[in-house]
């Protein structure tokens, strides 16, 4: 297991995230970056293994990215896919060890192939589901399940303030219709509090 220290750029990460959120709120879709406690919960999903491929969708300021990096070994791969140009450039500049792709998560299969991968063992998402239309949600989940290894895990973050929204209720139904097993844990020490949904065993039953 890696013993990398948390970067000294954490304050700069937060400032860059908030600035991007103000400029492009529909791309960022959050009022604050993920906290360390939430990041630790996501990183704990990494299973012991060799040569794992871990994908992060919407890494933003990189808090979850750093926690994932700490848990992986040199034989593993961590690939971050970020649609927002400002945040992608920030990650490239502050984390030279990270493979960053500026692109759309809906193109996940093509992105993985272009980077020498076919499948993922763990996909962690902090995508702004509350601002993603239903049809695009379907496309994203289809892309995710198409590259997830058998026995792989998909985890996604939803903030508690967003949970009552109709679009999020629809997403939760989609998760249950797409994966045989969906569990969650609430992280109260996040700002705002968040829920991490952990999904396994895709069933391909999601309806558009």
N, C-alpha and C positions, 0 to 999 in steps of 0.2 A: 504493500500500500504506500502511496506517495505521502510525503511529509511536508509538502509545500505550505508555507505560511500564507495567511490571508494577505492580500495586497494592500499596500499603503495608499492605494488610489481610491479607497472606498468612498471618501467624501467627494472626490472628483466624479466618481461614477454616479453618485446620487444627483449631483448638480447637473451633469450632462443628461441624465434620464429626465429630470424635471423640465429642463429646457426643451428637450425633444417632445415631451408630453404637451407642453404649451403650444409648440409650433404645429404639431401633427397629432392632435388628440385622438383621431379616429384610427391612427396606426398604433399608437401606444396603448390607449384604452385603459389606463390605470392612473390613479392619483399619486401613487408612490411605488418605488421599486420593492421587489420582494425582500423580506427580512432574512436574517441569518437563521432563525429558528425554522422558518419554512424551507429555506435552502437545505438545512441539515436533514429534514424529513425527506426531501426529494433525493438527496444523495444516499440516504440509507437504503433506497430501493436497489442500489447497485449490488448485485450478487457476486460472491467470490467466483472468479473465473480467469480465463486467460484469453487475451485477444478480443475483448468485448468491443462492440460498437455502440456508443451512446450518442444520441442525437438530442439537441436542445432546440426547441422551436420558440422564437421570440425571447432571446436571452436578455434583451434590454441592457441594463447597466452591468450585468455579469455577476450578480450575487450568487445565484444558483449555479452559474457556470463555475465559479471558484470552488464551491462545495463539491460539485461533481469531480472536478479536476483533482481535488485532494484525495478522493476515494479511489481513483483509477491508478493503474500501473503503467509503466512505459510501453507495455505490450497492447494496451487498450487504445481506442480511438474515441475522441470527443469532437463532434462536429456541431457547430452552432450555425443556425440558419436565422438570419435577421432581415426583415423586410425594410426596416427604417434605415435609410442611408446614413444618417448621423450616428445612430447607435452602432451600426456595423463598422463604420470607420473608427469609432471610439474603441470598440473591442479589439480591432486589428492593431491599433496604436498602443494599447495598454496591456495586451496579453499576447505577446509574440509566440507563445507556445500553442495558441488556440487556432484551429482551422475554422475560419469564419467564411460563410457564404452569404452574400447579399442577395436575397431572393425570396420567393414566395413558398411557403410550406406546402401549398397545393401541388408544387412541382417536386415533391420529395423524392419520388422514384428516380427522376432524371438527375436530380442533384446528387443523390447517393452514387448513382452509376458514374457520373462525371468525376467523382472523387474516389473511385475505386472500391465502392461498397455496393452490396446487393441488398443486405438485410440489416436490421437494427435489433439489438438485444433490449435496449431501454430507450424510450422516447419520452422526454420530459417537456411539457408545454406550459408556457405562461402567455399564450396567445390571448388577445382581448376578445373573448367569445361574445361579450355583451354587445359588441359593435359589428359582429360578423353576421351577415344575413344567413337565413336558414339554408339556402341552396349552397352557399359557400361552406357552411358547417358540414354539410353532407360530403362535399368534395374533399374537404380536409380529412375527415374521418376515413374516407375511402383511400386517400393517399397514405394515411398512417397505417391502416391495416394491411395495405398491399406490400409494405416493406418490413413489417414486424415479424421477427422470427417466431416459429412455434415455441410457446413457452415464454415469449417476450412480454414486456410490460409497457403499457402506455399510462403516463401520469399527467394530469393537468390541474392547474391551479384555478380556482374560482374564489373570488372574494365574497364574504358573507353579505355585504350590501348589494351585490349583484344577484344573489341567489333567487330572490322573489321575482325578478324580471321574467316576463313571458319567454323571451328568447333564450334565457338560461334554463328555464324549466323545460323548454323544448330540447335543449342540448342534453340535459340529464336523461331525458327519454331516449335520445339518440344513443347515448353511451350504453344504456341498458339494452337497447336493441342491437347494438353492434358487438358488445362483449358479453360473454357468458357470466363473467364475474366482475362486479363493480363494487369496490369498497371505498370508504373515505375516512379521513381524519381531519379534525378541525384544529388549526393552529391559532390559538387565541393571542399568542405573543407576536403576531404579525400586525402591521399597520397598513390597511385595516385588517381585522381578522380574516383568515382565509381557510378554505377547505381544499385539501389535496385529494383528488379522485384518482384511484389506482385501478386500472382496467387490465384484464387478462383474458385470453382465449377468445379471439375474434370469432363472431358467428356469421358476419356478413348479412345480418338481417335489417340493417338500417334502411329506412325508407326515405326517399328524396322529399 
